[in-house]
């Protein structure tokens, strides 16, 4: 830990100097109003999330904790704009970007948020912030942790970083037995608490589609193929499949700024995209739904679903579609998400990477062959609830409530 603070100051300082006004680091740096405010009062639970998916994993546990402990206040931070922007007005907590991981920013942040408990969802752990929490003797919990491989910060190659993480983090809550086994092999004790994604997904089961999007649904003469949390690779995959032409293709971008690029992926087919926020509802070959917060509800009115992210690092949240009774397709990179292993095993998620794979899925959807399987998938998900209750019990024990 002697070198990291120095390196972080140099790297982030240079980055801020050279970055454009629209860059990630400029957005984080602009969220500095907290520096002018007095420290938060009372007992504060601080929950940090990399992006929106991690927030939705932690949200059921956070809200249950606040319901059971109404004298506590909450503060939520995000690393990514894709999490911060749609949840910056979240009513149950103050919301900020995570300040840059430099020693000075971490100290100032610690003084402002003054937490009695810090909770990190799944990953996105930062050494200087952990060091500041350790110095203030704040209990730190990592929940919904998944260890697909040995975390770099626990490897013996980095002894000082490893010691900081071992001494700073009070509690590790994992999703699966294999995650705890991996941590145990590295000398870290943890408890299997389950996957809070199931609890979050179950809460979205009755989410209602906004009226203007229902009007778009009514205007369609073809069934709807929804690409949720879409990236370019997902949209290009769909554009190459002839069977997709039998659908009205709805694209919900993972990043709203990518909407024009995603729409352009269909130009070679002669299809011109409409936009849900600009155009009036009409029968559309391609509709770009460039809106935050509507995706989970839209899965309920889709006739076929492609989950985005599978041609990048990993698929996004499949369970939002599962709880709506949908069997979904996705690209080849699905294994990073722990719940996807069971979904694929049960054929509730159908991964692929070729045109033929998606053709097969769409043919099954058109014939109605996935309807009953989707209902079984929904019931399977509902039976998997309960992790949030276990997490809250562990958090209360961490602060001796």
C-alpha positions, 0 to 999 in steps of 0.5 A: 500500500506504499505505492498505490496511494502515490500511483492513484494520485498521479493517474487520476490527476493526469486523467482529470487534466487531459479528459474531455468534459463528457468523460466519466472522470469529468462527471465524477469530479463534477459531483462535488457538492457534498464537499460544501455540505456538513457531515451527515448526521445520525447512523448512516449505511453507505451502499456502493454499486458499480452500476444499475445492476448491482444497485438493483441487487442490493436495493431489496436488502437496503430497503429492508434494512431501513424498514427494520431500522428507521433511525438509520439514513442511507447513502448510495454511490455509483461508479458508472453513469448508467447507474447514477443517471437513472437512480440519482433521484432515488427517494430512500437515500442520498445518491452520488458518484463514488469519489475518485480513489485517491487518499485525499478524496477518500478521507474527505468522503469519509468525513462527509458520509460518516458511515456506521456501516459500509456495504459494497455490492458484488465487486468494485472495491477500492483500496484508498476508500477501504483504507479510510474506512479501516482507519475510522473503524467502520464495519465493511460488508461485501455482499452478493459476491461471486468469485469466478476466479481468484480476486487479484487483490487477495493473491499473495503476489500483492501482499500489502494490498491483500493485507488491507483487504483482509483487515478492512472487510469485516464480512463477505456474503457470497452467492454460491457454495463454490464462491465461498470455497474459493475464498476459503482457499485464499484464507477468507471466511465467508457465508453463503447468503444466496443471490439477491437478484431473485428478490429484486426480480420478484419485486418487478413482477407486477411492473406496469408498462407506461401508457405511451409504450402500450400505445406503441404495442397496440400500433404493431401488426407484428409480434415484438422482439425486444433487445434489452440492455442492448449493445451493438453486437447484440443488435448486429446479431439480430439484424443478420437473422431473416426470421427477425424480419417477422417481428417489430424489433424494439431496442432498449440501449444499455447506454442511451448515448448509443441509441443512434449507433444501434438504430443504424445497425438496421440501415443496410436492411432498409429499415428506418428506426423510430424513437419512442420519445420523438415519434408518435406510435405507428407500426414500426419495423424498428423502435428505439426505446431511448428511455430509462427505467422501462425495460423490466416492464417491457419484457412483459409485452414482448413475444421474444427477448434477446438479453444484451451484453452477451457479445461483450463482457457478460449478459445483463440481467436475465431475471428481469425477463424470467420473472415475466415468464419469458425464455430469452436468447443471448450472446455467447458470454453468459457464464459470468453471471451465476444465475445464468448457469442454472437458467441455461441448464434448465433451458430458460436461457438460450445462448448462441453466437451464430445466425442459426442459433438465433433462427432456432430460438425465434422459430420456437418463439413463433410456434409458441413452444416457449410459453409453458417453459417461460411459466415454469421459469417464472415459478422457479425464480419465485422459489429462489427468493430469500437472500435479502432477509439473510443479508440484512440479518448479517448486516445487523449483526455486523453493527450489533443491532 
